[in-house]
Amino acid sequence: MTASTSAWVGAAPADPTPVLAARTRGLRKVYGRTVAVDRVDLDVPEGAVLGMLGPNGSGKTTTIRMLLGLVRPTEGEVELLGRRLPDGAAQALPHVGALVEGPGFHPFLSGRENLRRVAAFEPLLATGSIRQAVEDALERVGLGGAAHRRYRGYSLGMKQRLGLAAALLVRRKLIVLDEPTNGLDPAGTREVRKVIADLHADGSTVVVSSHLLSEIEAICTHVAVLHRGTVVAQGGLTELLQADSSALLIETPDVDAALTALRAGRISARPLGEGIRVELIGTTAPVVVRTLVEAGVEVHEARRHRAGLEDLFARLTDAEESEHSLSAVDTIEEGAR
Ligand SMILES: Nc1ncnc2c1ncn2[C@@H]1O[C@H](COP(=O)(O)OP(=O)(O)OP(=O)(O)O)[C@@H](O)[C@H]1O
């Protein structure tokens, strides 16, 4: 189902052009003196589950709101299901389900009554189908048993589930979920993951924002990492992680000797734990090991660095100014080419 295989870090995506469910170009939003989102070029391939990842305040919600036509961009373009916003909103939005902050349910109505009101405004839902669609959506998010209770008595997790149910009332081409597991316990989180997996299997495209790396790693095919309002990396999850694994971890008791030998050979390395980490830029694993052995360094173990999203994310968002992080980004770019 996924389309894109390209992954990039720190520069504009080159090629190819997959079929996109959503696309932004040069997106920017300024609130007073705050630049919430800046120069965001986001590609959401059709059929993907794209995780929008970023620390608090990195611009995820603002990007999502612009994607859905809820906030007007200061600059830039949004295309949703092939329609340019705002002009194409009426054609595109009925096919888009969304869970965004503050869904605006009525506090004195029950979950079921609230959902029926929302369903009544669904252009793709015939009046005769509303009751069944509401019951199906409530069951799907595990809210069947509490559907008769007033919304104002709902916990945060139940409110999230009701918001999710509203997004699931009809079959959508694109579902956009802003922090869907916010306030959910582990069981609720698993249910949301299952809902997303089912949507993906059904062929829907999903955009899901989160600051939880494990969540994104578990459910997404694609990732866009936001930092200070800009996208610092995006692409297929597997490709991004593979591109980030061009390092070798060497276990040795002779750390100083190892660093000296490698640096003499113009190989970039630094101490890490019980050994060193070597960036495989312009060199290879056999060359590194040979250099060490020839210098009389004891090598207890040499293994490829297995990159996780956590590593990638930390480098892109925490330590971007440090030398190490810059060389890591180079490494990723090398690998992504
Ligand atoms: N309506 C608004 N008025 C003023 N500033 C805003 C508004 N909405 C967002 N911002 C600011 O824009 C920046 C990006 O916020 P945004 O909510 O998009 O980030 P986020 O990544 O979704 O964060 P979080 O994970 O905390 O929800 C923040 O500095 C925020 O304070």
The ligand as an ORCA input file, in Angstrom:
! r2SCAN-3c Opt
* xyz 0 1
  N      -3.266     30.081     18.312
  C      -2.000     30.311     18.622
  N      -1.597     31.547     19.026
  C      -0.318     31.815     19.337
  N       0.671     30.893     19.285
  C       0.350     29.663     18.901
  C      -0.996     29.305     18.549
  N      -1.001     27.991     18.202
  C       0.266     27.552     18.343
  N       1.079     28.542     18.751
  C       2.537     28.445     19.000
  O       3.113     27.846     17.859
  C       4.129     26.915     18.226
  C       3.793     25.529     17.674
  O       2.668     25.030     18.388
  P       1.944     23.651     18.029
  O       0.775     23.515     18.965
  O       1.663     23.590     16.582
  O       3.062     22.598     18.383
  P       2.927     21.040     18.685
  O       4.119     20.402     18.064
  O       1.596     20.535     18.283
  O       3.072     21.014     20.261
  P       2.393     20.016     21.349
  O       3.042     18.689     21.161
  O       2.760     20.671     22.632
  O       0.920     20.017     21.081
  C       4.213     26.984     19.729
  O       5.229     27.890     20.077
  C       2.868     27.516     20.145
  O       2.951     28.211     21.363
*
